[in-house]
Amino acid sequence: MKPEWKSFLIEQGAEFDGSSLLHFGNPERERRIPPQGAILCDLSHQGLISATGVDAAAFLQGQLSNDINQVNAERAQLSSYSSPKGRAYTSFQIMQRQGVYYLALSSDLLETVLKRLRMFVMRSKVALEDARESLVHFGYADPSGEQRLQDALGHYPKQVLDVMQIGNLTIIRQAASVPRFEIYGELDEARQLWNRLNVHAAAVGSAAWDYFDIEAGIPKITAASMEAWVPQMLNLHLIDGISFKKGCFPGQEIVARLKYLGKNKRQLYRIAIDTVHQPAVGAKIQDAQGEEAGEILNAVLSPSGDHIEALAVLKIASAEQTLNLAGAKLHLLPLPYSLENE
């Protein structure tokens, strides 16, 4: 995080534990705001890798699960990076800004993923760098967000993963039940836009943003879930995170086999858990007989504060059964896209 941006956030009421932004003074109130209320959320805690050079696109095309040629100044994409055995190291959101590719991922995976990608650069003319300090990064979600951005900037991205470049700002539309956007930019312009939007929005900690990702069924791989799942088990093929036409990439044979032989026995579900205790990544879900039925991927306390909402990888054969996590009952919640067995 840029020191000047951290100072700005502190002026806005942010409370930090070292470099981690906790909340803006009232975490209970902040949790209750979405989805009906408008929020601003600093996203500096996310990791960011930049890829530059004449071979950047070709290099990424050979490493990642999606077709990098579909990324441009007006369109971002979801993607992933897998081991040769087809297990996902990480998931990405990829954008192009001023000729540079930026790959957003969990910060606790950045060094590991960056080191591994660099192993395969060889003679390619591509530079891969930790870009967390290069740009300000925050999120904005608001039922009236389209009109607010229209008033502030003159227009807004209309479809999910559409990108708008204006001045030194890059704005990406995100999936959600309300208009939601990620903003990258230089310090001065980012600060000006935050102040403009803050008139009608509340600054919140990252839990509110995590809630929207879970609601949208967007998986977030962290260090605790690295190499745990094949991309299809995370529904990445259902949210346009995999191209089956682009050619080779690490793990492609496994990914293709699951698609064409239909042997995928697990997938990602959105669930509610009758507890207020947030489970760890990888926490085991059981059926009524005590048999393992799945694992938690991402979880957050609901806005109402009376249950946990989560994304979990479940056995398809077990998903409709009575399931529990440490005795707390599970309930399936709807996703904004169709699952393969529906």
N, C-alpha and C positions, 0 to 999 in steps of 0.2 A: 504494500500500500504506500502511495506517495505520502511523505510526511505532511505536506500541505493539505492533502485531502483528509488525513486523519485529524489534523487540527480543525479543519472546517466541520467535520462530523462531531467533534467534541463540542464545538460552539453550538451545534444543533441539539445537544443533550446526550450524545452517545456515551455509553460507559464501556470501557475496555478492560479486558484481562490480558495484559501484555499487548500482543498484536491482534487479539481476537475481539471483535465487537460483540458484546453480549446483548445489549438492548438500548433503548432510549429512555430509560428511567422507570418504565412501568410495564414489565414483560407480560403481566396478566392482561392488562388492557390491550396491549399490542397483539396478543394472540387472538383476541376476540374480534378484531377488525375485519379480516377477510372472511368470506369473499364479498360481503356487501359494501364494505368501506374501501376507501382508496389508501394505498400504502406506497411508500418509498423504502427501498431496502438496499443497503450497501452490499455489493457482491465481491468485494476485494478479497474475501477469503477463498474464492475459487482460484484454481490454477489456470495458467494461460501460457501456451507455447506458441512462438512465432516461427514461421517457416518462410525463408526468403531465398532468392537465387533463381537462375534461369531454369533449373531442374526441379524446383520445389513441387510443382504440380505432378510431374512424372514420378517423383519419389513418393509422394503421399499416395498416389494412385496405386503403387505397388505394395503399400503397407496397410492401408485401411480398408474397411468393409464396404464403403460407399464410393460412388463415382465422383471424384473430386472435380471432374470437368463440369459438373452441374453447379458448382459454387462460383459465384461471381459477386460483383459489387451490389447486386440487387437480390441475391438469394443465398441463404445459409443452408446448412444441412446437419442432420445427426449422423454419426458414424461410430465405429468402434475399431479397436486394435486388439488382435488376438494372438495367442501362442500358436505354434505349428499344430498343436493338438486341438485347436479350435476353441480354446477357453479364452474368454475376453479379459484382457488386461485392464481395459478402461473403455468407457464410452466418451464420446466427444460431441460438442457442438462446434461446427467449423464455419467461420466467416472469412470473407476477404475484405480488407480495408486498405486503401491506398496501395494496392498491389501486393500486400503481404497477407499470407494465410495465418489465421489465428485459431488455435485449437483449445477450447475451454474444457477443463476436466477437473476432477477432484484434486485439491491441492496436495493431499497426502500421497498422491500417486505421481506427481509431476516429476520428481527427480528420477524415479524408477523408469517411467515411460520415456523421458527424455534421454536417459542413458541408453536404453534399449534401441530407440529409434536411431540414435547416432551410430550405433554399431553397424548399421546397414547403409550409411551414407556413402562410404567408400570413395569413388571418384565422382560422385554426383555433385554438381554445383548447387548445393543447398546448405543453408545455415539454419540450425535449429537452436532456439534460445528460450530461456525463461523470460517471459514477457510480463510478469505480474506487476512490475514497477513502471511499465511503459504507458499504461492507460488507466484512467479512472473507469470503474465498472459499477453500475448500480441498476436496480430493477424498479419498475413502476407498474402497479396493477390498480385499475380503477374502473368501476362500471361506466363512468363517463370519460374514460381515458382517451378514446378516439377524438372527442371534441376538444379535450384539454390540449392534446398534442397538436391538433389542427390550429387552435388558437395560439399556441406557443411557437410552432415551427412552420405552419402553413400547410402541412399534410402529415400523413402517418402511414406505416406499413399496414396493408389491409389483410393479407393472408398469413397464416402461421409460417414462420421462417422467411417471410419477405423481409428485405433489408432496405432501410432508407439511409442514404448518406447525405448529410447536410452540414456544411462547414467542416469542423473537426469532430463532428458527432456521427456515430454509427448506431442506428436503432433497429433492433431485430424483434419482430412480432413473435410472441411465445404462445403455446397452447395453454388455454385456461378457460374457465367458465365465464370470465370477464375479460375485457381487453387487458393484455399484459405485454410488457415490453422490456427488453434488456437494452441498456444504453452504455456504449463505450465512447470515451472521448478524452480530449485534452482537458487539463485542470480547469481553466477559466470558463470554457463553454459548458462543461459538465456542471460546474458549480452554479452557473446562471440558470441552467435548465432545472436543476434540483430546486433552487429557490422559487422558480416560477411554478413548478408543480406542487411544491410544498404548501402553497396557499390553500389547496383543497385536499391534501393528503397528509397522512401521519407517517412519520419515520418509525421503522420497526426493525427488530432483529431478524436474523436469517430464518427462524422457524416458520414465519409466515410465508416466505418464499418456498420453503421446502413443502409446505402444505399444498401449494398450487402445483408443484411438480408431481406430487403423489396423486392429486386429483386428476391430473392429465395423463397419468400412467407412464411417465417418463422415468426410466430407470437411471439411477446414479450409482455407478460403481465406485467404491472407495477401497482403501488398502485392505480392509477386512473382507471384501468380497472379490478381490482380484483373483482371476483364474478360476472362479467358482462355477461359472456358467458359460455355455455356448450362447452366442448372441440371440438366437431364436427363443431361448428359454427366458430372455429378458424382453421379448416382444419387439425387438429392434426391427424385425422385418415388417411388423405391422404399423410402424411409425416412420417408414421410409428411411431406416438407418442401414439398410443392406442393399447393395445392387448385385443381382445374380447374373448380370450381363457384362460387367466391366472387365472381367479377366481375373488373373491370379492375385491373391493376397494371402498372408499367413493364415492358416486354418481354413482356407476356402474349401478344401475337399470335405472336411467335416460339416461345414455349414451347408454345402450343396447336398451332401448325403441326407441331412435332416429334411431338406426341402423336397427332394425328388423321391426319396424312399419313404417319407412320412413317418419317421421313427421318433419324432419329438414327443416325449412323454411328460414334459413339464412346461409350464408357461407362467407368465407374470400375472398376478391378480391384485386388485385393489381390495383391501379388507378393512373392517373395523374390529377392534379387539376390546372386550369389556374390561378394561383396566386403564388406569391413568399413569402407570409405570412404563416408561419408554423402553422397549426391548432393544437388546444389542443387535447389531448386524450379525446375521448367521444364527440367531436364536431359533431353536427347533420348534416346529409346529407338529402336533400329533393328532391322530384320529382317535375315535372312542376306544379303540383297542390298545392304545399306547404306541402304535406304530408311527414311524416318522412319515410325515406327509408333505413337508416343505420347510422353507427357511425364510426369515425376514431379510429383506434387502434394504429398504428405507422405511423409517417410521417417524411420526411426529404426533404430539398431543393435538387433538382436534381443537378448532376454534371455540367450541362449546366447553372444552375442558373436562368432559366427562368420559372420554374414551380415546383410544389411540387409533389413528388412521395410518395405514402402512401399505407398501408394496411388498408382496411375498411371492417367491417362486414355489409353486405348489405342483404336486403330481396331478395331472389332469384327471386321473381316475379317482382321486381323493377329494377334489375341490368341492363337490356338492355334498360331501358327508359332513357330519358334525365334527368340527375341529376345535382344538384349543391350543393355547400357548401358556404353559405353566399353570394350567387349570382355568385360565380366562377364555371364555367362549369367543369364537371368531364368526364374523358375518361377511359375506361377499358384498361388495359395493360395485356399482356400475362404473365402467370405463367409457371414455368418449370414442372408443373404436371397438370393433368387433373382434372377438377372439376366434381362433381357428375352429373350435368345437361348437360355436354358436350358430 
